[in-house]
Amino acid sequence: MNNEVNIFLDKANHPLRPEIDALRKIILAARPELTENIKWNGPNYCIDGEDRITMKIYPPKQVQLIFHRGAKKIEQPKERLVEDTSGLLQWKENDRAVASFKSMEEIKNAEDNLKDIVKKWIESSR
C-alpha cells in the first residue's frame, strides 16, 4: 500500500480506519497493477494513469467506493459496465456505481464479490 495514502489516513484519524485499510487491501489484491494515491480527499486507484475507483471517506459514518471512468464526462455506454449479481453496487450512470460499507462485517461478507467487481470494472473501463 502507498505510504502517501498511509500518511494521509494517519492524519485523518478516521473512525473507520480498519475498514478503510481492509478495502484498500481488497482492491489492491484484486488488481495488483493498480496504483494508489490520494485524490478528491480519499484513496484513489488508477490503471494506466486513469482514475477508476475512488474511496469516499467523509462524512465518517460509512466508506463508499466510487467506481467511475475518471472526472471528464465521456459518452455513456448503452449498458452498465459490469454485471453485479451481488447487489453491492448502486448505479448512478451506466459507467458510475457506488458500493457502501458501514462495518468490517459488511466488508468481510462482501470481499469475494468486491474483488470480482474490481477485476471486472478495471477490464471494462479501460
C-alpha positions as CSV (number, residue, x, y, z in Angstrom):
1,M,0.0,0.0,0.0
2,N,1.1,3.5,-0.8
3,N,2.9,5.4,2.0
4,E,1.4,8.7,0.9
5,V,-2.0,7.2,1.5
6,N,-1.0,5.8,4.9
7,I,0.3,9.3,6.0
8,F,-2.9,10.9,4.8
9,L,-5.1,8.4,6.7
10,D,-2.9,8.7,9.8
11,K,-3.6,12.4,9.8
12,A,-7.3,12.0,9.1
13,N,-7.8,9.9,12.3
14,H,-10.8,8.4,10.7
15,P,-13.1,6.2,13.0
16,L,-13.4,3.6,10.2
17,R,-9.7,3.3,9.5
18,P,-9.6,-0.5,9.9
19,E,-12.4,-0.7,7.4
20,I,-10.6,1.7,5.0
21,D,-7.5,-0.4,5.2
22,A,-9.4,-3.6,4.6
23,L,-11.0,-2.1,1.5
24,R,-7.6,-0.9,0.3
25,K,-6.1,-4.4,0.6
26,I,-9.1,-6.0,-1.2
27,I,-8.8,-3.5,-4.1
28,L,-5.1,-4.0,-4.5
29,A,-5.3,-7.8,-4.1
30,A,-7.9,-7.9,-6.9
31,R,-5.8,-5.9,-9.3
32,P,-2.1,-5.6,-8.1
33,E,-1.2,-3.4,-11.0
34,L,-3.4,-0.6,-9.8
35,T,-1.6,2.5,-8.4
36,E,-2.9,4.0,-5.2
37,N,-2.8,7.8,-4.5
38,I,-4.9,10.5,-2.8
39,K,-7.4,12.3,-4.9
40,W,-10.7,14.0,-4.1
41,N,-9.8,13.8,-0.4
42,G,-9.5,10.0,-0.2
43,P,-7.7,6.9,-1.5
44,N,-7.9,6.6,-5.3
45,Y,-6.9,3.8,-7.7
46,C,-5.6,4.2,-11.2
47,I,-4.8,1.9,-14.1
48,D,-2.5,3.2,-16.9
49,G,-2.7,6.7,-15.3
50,E,-6.6,6.8,-15.4
51,D,-8.7,7.1,-12.3
52,R,-11.1,4.2,-11.9
53,I,-12.0,3.7,-8.2
54,T,-12.1,6.4,-5.5
55,M,-12.8,5.9,-1.8
56,K,-15.2,8.5,-0.3
57,I,-14.4,8.6,3.4
58,Y,-16.4,11.7,4.5
59,P,-18.7,12.0,6.3
60,P,-17.2,9.4,8.5
61,K,-20.3,7.3,9.1
62,Q,-19.5,5.0,6.2
63,V,-17.0,4.3,3.5
64,Q,-18.0,4.4,-0.2
65,L,-16.2,3.0,-3.2
66,I,-17.0,5.1,-6.2
67,F,-16.5,3.1,-9.4
68,H,-16.0,5.5,-12.4
69,R,-14.2,6.3,-15.6
70,G,-12.4,9.5,-14.5
71,A,-13.5,13.1,-13.9
72,K,-14.1,14.0,-17.5
73,K,-17.6,13.4,-18.9
74,I,-17.5,10.9,-21.7
75,E,-20.2,9.2,-23.7
76,Q,-22.2,6.8,-21.7
77,P,-22.2,3.1,-22.6
78,K,-25.5,1.7,-23.6
79,E,-25.4,-0.9,-20.8
80,R,-23.9,-1.0,-17.3
81,L,-20.1,-1.6,-17.4
82,V,-20.3,-4.7,-15.3
83,E,-22.9,-7.2,-14.2
84,D,-23.3,-7.1,-10.4
85,T,-25.3,-10.2,-9.3
86,S,-24.3,-9.5,-5.7
87,G,-26.3,-6.3,-5.4
88,L,-23.4,-4.4,-3.9
89,L,-23.5,-1.6,-6.5
90,Q,-25.9,1.3,-6.6
91,W,-25.8,2.6,-10.1
92,K,-25.7,6.4,-10.8
93,E,-24.9,6.1,-14.5
94,N,-24.0,3.1,-16.7
95,D,-20.4,4.0,-16.0
96,R,-20.6,5.1,-12.4
97,A,-21.6,3.0,-9.4
98,V,-21.2,3.1,-5.6
99,A,-20.6,0.4,-3.0
100,S,-21.2,1.5,0.6
101,F,-19.8,-0.1,3.8
102,K,-20.5,0.7,7.5
103,S,-18.7,-2.1,9.2
104,M,-15.9,-4.7,9.0
105,E,-18.6,-7.4,8.9
106,E,-20.1,-5.9,5.8
107,I,-16.7,-5.8,4.1
108,K,-15.8,-9.4,5.1
109,N,-19.2,-10.6,3.8
110,A,-18.7,-8.8,0.5
111,E,-15.0,-9.5,0.0
112,D,-15.2,-12.1,-2.8
113,N,-17.9,-10.2,-4.7
114,L,-16.0,-7.0,-4.3
115,K,-12.8,-8.5,-5.7
116,D,-14.8,-9.8,-8.6
117,I,-16.3,-6.3,-9.2
118,V,-12.9,-4.6,-9.1
119,K,-11.5,-7.0,-11.6
120,K,-14.4,-6.6,-14.0
121,W,-14.6,-2.8,-13.5
122,I,-10.9,-2.3,-14.5
123,E,-11.3,-4.6,-17.5
124,S,-14.5,-2.9,-18.7
125,S,-13.4,0.7,-18.1
126,R,-10.1,0.5,-20.0
